[in-house]
């Protein structure tokens, strides 16, 4: 009976760690690069977790990592821990050294 309950918990919440490349951000104007990086993170997670972009919530810690060097120099890649809930929502938080 305990195995069945553990199986239900695993199916309800899916947790994955992604390294999201942000190289496409360089094609945006210099003053919009961090905004574009946030959009890229949201669209990447929506595509890989198979949900809509509106249901992806980004943690303030991840936001601070992307905006740490200002609007003009976001990181080239970022490690993200994403958790997909049973209702279809996804929460993303920073999970790494970069």
PATORTOR-26276 format. One record per atom (N, C-alpha, C, O): residue number from 1; residue in three letters; chain; atom name; x, y, z. Coordinates in steps of 0.02 Angstrom, whole numbers, plus 50000, padded with zeros to 5 digits. Each point is the difference from the previous one (the first is absolute). Layout:
<baros>
NUM  ALA  A  CA  X  Y  Z
...
</baros>
This chain:
<baros>
1  UNK  A  N  50041  49940  50000
1  UNK  A  CA  49959  50060  50000
1  UNK  A  C  50043  50063  50000
1  UNK  A  O  49982  50050  49969
2  UNK  A  N  50075  49948  50064
2  UNK  A  CA  50044  50058  50002
2  UNK  A  C  50029  50014  49930
2  UNK  A  O  50009  50058  49982
3  UNK  A  N  50005  49890  49980
3  UNK  A  CA  50028  50010  49933
3  UNK  A  C  49949  50035  49955
3  UNK  A  O  50019  50042  49959
4  UNK  A  N  49917  49941  50049
4  UNK  A  CA  49948  50033  49960
4  UNK  A  C  49997  50074  50017
4  UNK  A  O  49993  50041  49955
5  UNK  A  N  50011  49976  50108
5  UNK  A  CA  49998  50070  50020
5  UNK  A  C  50061  50037  49974
5  UNK  A  O  49993  50057  49977
6  UNK  A  N  50065  49913  50026
6  UNK  A  CA  50060  50032  49973
6  UNK  A  C  49995  50010  49925
6  UNK  A  O  50022  50051  49974
7  UNK  A  N  49949  49901  49992
7  UNK  A  CA  49990  50006  49928
7  UNK  A  C  49954  50057  49982
7  UNK  A  O  50011  50035  49951
8  UNK  A  N  49938  49975  50089
8  UNK  A  CA  49954  50056  49988
8  UNK  A  C  50035  50066  50010
8  UNK  A  O  49987  50048  49962
9  UNK  A  N  50055  49957  50087
9  UNK  A  CA  50036  50062  50013
9  UNK  A  C  50048  50015  49942
9  UNK  A  O  50005  50057  49978
10  UNK  A  N  50030  49892  49997
10  UNK  A  CA  50046  50009  49945
10  UNK  A  C  49964  50022  49937
10  UNK  A  O  50025  50041  49962
11  UNK  A  N  49916  49933  50026
11  UNK  A  CA  49963  50017  49940
11  UNK  A  C  49972  50071  50005
11  UNK  A  O  49993  50034  49949
12  UNK  A  N  49990  49988  50112
12  UNK  A  CA  49969  50065  50008
12  UNK  A  C  50050  50056  49987
12  UNK  A  O  49984  50048  49964
13  UNK  A  N  50076  49948  50064
13  UNK  A  CA  50049  50052  49994
13  UNK  A  C  50061  49974  49962
13  UNK  A  O  50032  49952  50022
14  UNK  A  N  49983  50078  49921
14  UNK  A  CA  50058  49982  49961
14  UNK  A  C  50053  50054  50009
14  UNK  A  O  49987  50058  49987
15  UNK  A  N  50072  49922  50035
15  UNK  A  CA  50054  50048  50011
15  UNK  A  C  50057  49984  49954
15  UNK  A  O  50022  49942  49996
16  UNK  A  N  50003  50109  49969
16  UNK  A  CA  50056  49991  49954
16  UNK  A  C  50047  50059  50005
16  UNK  A  O  49980  50055  50019
17  UNK  A  N  50083  49933  49965
17  UNK  A  CA  50050  50054  49999
17  UNK  A  C  50022  50009  49928
17  UNK  A  O  50022  49952  49967
18  UNK  A  N  49972  50109  50008
18  UNK  A  CA  50019  50016  49931
18  UNK  A  C  50056  50051  50000
18  UNK  A  O  50004  50043  50044
19  UNK  A  N  50040  49953  49907
19  UNK  A  CA  50047  50053  49984
19  UNK  A  C  49973  50035  49938
19  UNK  A  O  50001  49972  49946
20  UNK  A  N  49975  50088  50063
20  UNK  A  CA  49967  50036  49946
20  UNK  A  C  50050  50044  49964
20  UNK  A  O  50029  50045  50031
21  UNK  A  N  49983  49944  49904
21  UNK  A  CA  50045  50044  49963
21  UNK  A  C  49965  50065  49983
21  UNK  A  O  49943  50001  49978
22  UNK  A  N  50093  50054  50031
22  UNK  A  CA  49971  50066  49987
22  UNK  A  C  50039  50036  49945
22  UNK  A  O  50005  50061  50002
23  UNK  A  N  50022  49902  49950
23  UNK  A  CA  50038  50030  49946
23  UNK  A  C  49957  50043  49953
23  UNK  A  O  50025  50048  49971
24  UNK  A  N  49911  49935  50022
24  UNK  A  CA  49956  50037  49956
24  UNK  A  C  49989  50071  50025
24  UNK  A  O  49979  50045  49963
25  UNK  A  N  50036  49966  50101
25  UNK  A  CA  49990  50065  50030
25  UNK  A  C  50044  50052  49966
25  UNK  A  O  49982  50059  49998
26  UNK  A  N  50075  49921  49976
26  UNK  A  CA  50047  50046  49968
26  UNK  A  C  49970  50033  49937
26  UNK  A  O  50025  50051  49978
27  UNK  A  N  49923  49919  49994
27  UNK  A  CA  49969  50030  49940
27  UNK  A  C  49952  50057  50018
27  UNK  A  O  49979  50037  49956
28  UNK  A  N  50004  49970  50108
28  UNK  A  CA  49956  50054  50022
28  UNK  A  C  50041  50064  50007
28  UNK  A  O  50061  49998  50007
29  UNK  A  N  49906  50060  49991
29  UNK  A  CA  50036  50063  50012
29  UNK  A  C  50032  49999  50070
29  UNK  A  O  49976  49967  50045
30  UNK  A  N  50079  50069  49962
30  UNK  A  CA  50040  49998  50061
30  UNK  A  C  49958  50019  50061
30  UNK  A  O  50008  49970  50054
31  UNK  A  N  49947  50077  49939
31  UNK  A  CA  49961  50024  50057
31  UNK  A  C  49941  49955  50017
31  UNK  A  O  49964  50014  50047
32  UNK  A  N  50026  49931  49916
32  UNK  A  CA  49945  49954  50014
32  UNK  A  C  50022  49928  50013
32  UNK  A  O  49959  49955  50000
33  UNK  A  N  50105  50034  50010
33  UNK  A  CA  50024  49931  50002
33  UNK  A  C  49976  49961  50061
33  UNK  A  O  49983  49942  49993
34  UNK  A  N  50014  50088  50065
34  UNK  A  CA  49976  49963  50058
34  UNK  A  C  49926  49986  49995
34  UNK  A  O  49977  49947  50022
35  UNK  A  N  49985  50099  49949
35  UNK  A  CA  49929  49986  49988
35  UNK  A  C  49992  49941  49954
35  UNK  A  O  49958  49957  50010
36  UNK  A  N  50083  50040  49938
36  UNK  A  CA  49997  49945  49952
36  UNK  A  C  50021  49935  50034
36  UNK  A  O  49973  49947  49985
37  UNK  A  N  50077  50057  50060
37  UNK  A  CA  50022  49940  50036
37  UNK  A  C  49943  49971  50042
37  UNK  A  O  49991  49939  50004
38  UNK  A  N  49971  50104  50029
38  UNK  A  CA  49943  49977  50039
38  UNK  A  C  49948  49966  49955
38  UNK  A  O  49972  49948  50018
39  UNK  A  N  50017  50080  49924
39  UNK  A  CA  49953  49970  49952
39  UNK  A  C  50025  49933  49976
39  UNK  A  O  49962  49952  49991
40  UNK  A  N  50104  50043  49997
40  UNK  A  CA  50029  49937  49977
40  UNK  A  C  49994  49946  50053
40  UNK  A  O  49986  49942  49984
41  UNK  A  N  50026  50075  50079
41  UNK  A  CA  49994  49952  50054
41  UNK  A  C  49928  49974  50004
41  UNK  A  O  49989  49940  50006
42  UNK  A  N  49963  50106  49991
42  UNK  A  CA  49930  49982  50005
42  UNK  A  C  49979  49955  49941
42  UNK  A  O  49966  49950  50011
43  UNK  A  N  50054  50068  49928
43  UNK  A  CA  49981  49960  49942
43  UNK  A  C  50034  49932  50000
43  UNK  A  O  49970  49950  49981
44  UNK  A  N  50094  50047  50040
44  UNK  A  CA  50036  49936  50004
44  UNK  A  C  49965  49953  50049
44  UNK  A  O  49990  49941  49984
45  UNK  A  N  49993  50084  50075
45  UNK  A  CA  49967  49958  50049
45  UNK  A  C  49931  49979  49977
45  UNK  A  O  49979  49943  50012
46  UNK  A  N  49984  50101  49956
46  UNK  A  CA  49934  49982  49974
46  UNK  A  C  50006  49945  49948
46  UNK  A  O  49960  49953  49998
47  UNK  A  N  50090  50052  49959
47  UNK  A  CA  50009  49950  49947
47  UNK  A  C  50021  49932  50028
47  UNK  A  O  49974  49949  49979
48  UNK  A  N  50072  50051  50070
48  UNK  A  CA  50025  49937  50025
48  UNK  A  C  49955  49968  50053
48  UNK  A  O  50001  49939  50008
49  UNK  A  N  49960  50100  50027
49  UNK  A  CA  49954  49973  50050
49  UNK  A  C  49930  49990  49971
49  UNK  A  O  49955  49975  50035
50  UNK  A  N  50036  50044  49902
50  UNK  A  CA  49937  49990  49963
50  UNK  A  C  49941  50035  50034
50  UNK  A  O  49948  49970  50013
51  UNK  A  N  50060  50095  50000
51  UNK  A  CA  49947  50041  50028
51  UNK  A  C  49998  50066  49961
51  UNK  A  O  50043  50013  49957
52  UNK  A  N  49908  50029  50059
52  UNK  A  CA  49996  50066  49971
52  UNK  A  C  50050  50047  50034
52  UNK  A  O  50018  49989  50058
53  UNK  A  N  50004  50063  49907
53  UNK  A  CA  50048  50047  50029
53  UNK  A  C  49971  50038  50060
53  UNK  A  O  50037  50018  50045
54  UNK  A  N  49897  49993  49955
54  UNK  A  CA  49969  50037  50055
54  UNK  A  C  50002  49962  50066
54  UNK  A  O  49995  50030  50053
55  UNK  A  N  50012  49903  49944
55  UNK  A  CA  49999  49961  50061
55  UNK  A  C  50070  49989  50030
55  UNK  A  O  50007  49964  50049
56  UNK  A  N  50044  50068  49922
56  UNK  A  CA  50069  49994  50026
56  UNK  A  C  50013  50059  50047
56  UNK  A  O  49996  50058  49980
57  UNK  A  N  50020  49926  50083
57  UNK  A  CA  50016  50051  50050
57  UNK  A  C  50076  50000  50011
57  UNK  A  O  50030  49947  50011
58  UNK  A  N  50000  50112  49987
58  UNK  A  CA  50073  50006  50009
58  UNK  A  C  50014  50029  50069
58  UNK  A  O  49973  50051  50019
59  UNK  A  N  50070  49914  50018
59  UNK  A  CA  50018  50020  50067
59  UNK  A  C  50040  50065  50000
59  UNK  A  O  50038  50013  49953
60  UNK  A  N  49953  50030  50098
60  UNK  A  CA  50039  50063  50002
60  UNK  A  C  50075  49989  50002
60  UNK  A  O  50038  50043  49977
61  UNK  A  N  49986  49900  50050
61  UNK  A  CA  50071  49985  50001
61  UNK  A  C  50028  49991  49930
61  UNK  A  O  50055  50024  49985
62  UNK  A  N  49908  49943  49971
62  UNK  A  CA  50020  49991  49931
62  UNK  A  C  49998  50067  49964
62  UNK  A  O  50044  50014  49958
63  UNK  A  N  49907  50027  50057
63  UNK  A  CA  49996  50067  49972
63  UNK  A  C  50061  50041  50018
63  UNK  A  O  50028  50036  49958
64  UNK  A  N  49994  49960  50104
64  UNK  A  CA  50059  50038  50023
64  UNK  A  C  50064  49976  49965
64  UNK  A  O  50044  50040  49985
65  UNK  A  N  49961  49895  50003
65  UNK  A  CA  50059  49973  49966
65  UNK  A  C  50004  50027  49928
65  UNK  A  O  50054  50018  49977
66  UNK  A  N  49890  49984  49989
66  UNK  A  CA  50000  50024  49931
66  UNK  A  C  50013  50075  49997
66  UNK  A  O  50034  50024  49954
67  UNK  A  N  49939  50014  50093
67  UNK  A  CA  50007  50072  50000
67  UNK  A  C  50061  50024  50039
67  UNK  A  O  50009  50061  50008
68  UNK  A  N  50033  49895  50018
68  UNK  A  CA  50056  50019  50045
68  UNK  A  C  50048  50049  49967
68  UNK  A  O  50025  50045  50033
69  UNK  A  N  49989  49946  49902
69  UNK  A  CA  50048  50044  49966
69  UNK  A  C  49964  50053  49958
69  UNK  A  O  50030  50030  49956
70  UNK  A  N  49908  49981  50058
70  UNK  A  CA  49962  50052  49966
70  UNK  A  C  49963  49973  49939
70  UNK  A  O  49997  49940  49987
71  UNK  A  N  49974  50108  49977
71  UNK  A  CA  49959  49982  49943
71  UNK  A  C  50041  49980  49939
71  UNK  A  O  49976  49964  49956
72  UNK  A  N  50087  50058  50041
72  UNK  A  CA  50039  49990  49940
72  UNK  A  C  50041  49935  49999
72  UNK  A  O  50020  49978  49946
73  UNK  A  N  49993  49991  50111
73  UNK  A  CA  50043  49941  50002
73  UNK  A  C  49970  49944  50041
73  UNK  A  O  50024  49985  50055
74  UNK  A  N  49924  49982  49921
74  UNK  A  CA  49975  49941  50035
74  UNK  A  C  50049  49942  49989
74  UNK  A  O  50041  50002  49955
75  UNK  A  N  49954  49946  50087
75  UNK  A  CA  50045  49942  49991
75  UNK  A  C  49986  49963  49935
75  UNK  A  O  49945  50005  49973
76  UNK  A  N  50105  49958  50003
76  UNK  A  CA  49991  49962  49938
76  UNK  A  C  49962  49935  50010
76  UNK  A  O  49971  49973  49953
77  UNK  A  N  50029  50002  50108
77  UNK  A  CA  49960  49940  50017
77  UNK  A  C  49983  50004  50074
77  UNK  A  O  50034  50033  50039
78  UNK  A  N  49913  49932  49980
78  UNK  A  CA  49979  50001  50069
78  UNK  A  C  49971  49932  50018
78  UNK  A  O  49963  49970  49960
79  UNK  A  N  50053  50004  50100
79  UNK  A  CA  49973  49936  50023
79  UNK  A  C  49937  50014  50040
79  UNK  A  O  49999  50042  50045
80  UNK  A  N  49948  49921  49938
80  UNK  A  CA  49935  50011  50029
80  UNK  A  C  49971  49935  50025
80  UNK  A  O  50004  49949  49966
81  UNK  A  N  49967  50052  50094
81  UNK  A  CA  49963  49943  50026
81  UNK  A  C  49926  50015  49990
81  UNK  A  O  49973  50048  50028
82  UNK  A  N  49994  49911  49932
82  UNK  A  CA  49929  50011  49983
82  UNK  A  C  49959  49944  50030
82  UNK  A  O  50017  49941  49996
83  UNK  A  N  49927  50078  50035
83  UNK  A  CA  49954  49952  50030
83  UNK  A  C  49932  50009  49967
83  UNK  A  O  49972  50055  50000
84  UNK  A  N  50001  49891  49971
84  UNK  A  CA  49934  50002  49969
84  UNK  A  C  49951  49968  50048
84  UNK  A  O  50009  49943  50022
85  UNK  A  N  49938  50094  49993
85  UNK  A  CA  49950  49976  50047
85  UNK  A  C  49943  49966  49963
85  UNK  A  O  49994  50004  49939
86  UNK  A  N  49964  49963  50100
86  UNK  A  CA  49945  49961  49972
86  UNK  A  C  49950  50043  49961
86  UNK  A  O  49971  49978  49951
87  UNK  A  N  50020  50084  50072
87  UNK  A  CA  49952  50045  49966
87  UNK  A  C  50028  50031  49936
87  UNK  A  O  49965  50038  49967
88  UNK  A  N  50097  49947  50016
88  UNK  A  CA  50029  50025  49938
88  UNK  A  C  50044  50061  50009
88  UNK  A  O  50029  50024  49951
89  UNK  A  N  49978  50001  50110
89  UNK  A  CA  50043  50057  50012
89  UNK  A  C  50073  49978  50006
89  UNK  A  O  50014  49944  50022
90  UNK  A  N  50032  50101  49960
90  UNK  A  CA  50072  49986  50004
90  UNK  A  C  50031  50056  50039
90  UNK  A  O  49988  50059  49987
91  UNK  A  N  50054  49924  50062
91  UNK  A  CA  50039  50049  50037
91  UNK  A  C  50073  49988  49985
91  UNK  A  O  50024  49943  50002
92  UNK  A  N  50013  50111  49984
92  UNK  A  CA  50071  49996  49982
92  UNK  A  C  50040  50039  50051
92  UNK  A  O  49982  50056  50018
93  UNK  A  N  50074  49914  50004
93  UNK  A  CA  50045  50035  50046
93  UNK  A  C  50072  49988  49978
93  UNK  A  O  50015  49952  49964
94  UNK  A  N  50030  50092  50058
94  UNK  A  CA  50070  49994  49982
94  UNK  A  C  50030  49939  50035
94  UNK  A  O  49988  49988  50059
95  UNK  A  N  50052  49973  49903
95  UNK  A  CA  50028  49938  50028
95  UNK  A  C  50070  49990  49976
95  UNK  A  O  50014  49952  49964
96  UNK  A  N  50032  50091  50055
96  UNK  A  CA  50068  49988  49978
96  UNK  A  C  50047  50057  50017
96  UNK  A  O  49982  50049  50031
97  UNK  A  N  50080  49941  49946
97  UNK  A  CA  50052  50049  50013
97  UNK  A  C  49995  50059  49952
97  UNK  A  O  50020  50056  50018
98  UNK  A  N  49955  49933  49923
98  UNK  A  CA  49997  50054  49950
98  UNK  A  C  49933  50033  50000
98  UNK  A  O  49989  50047  49962
</baros>
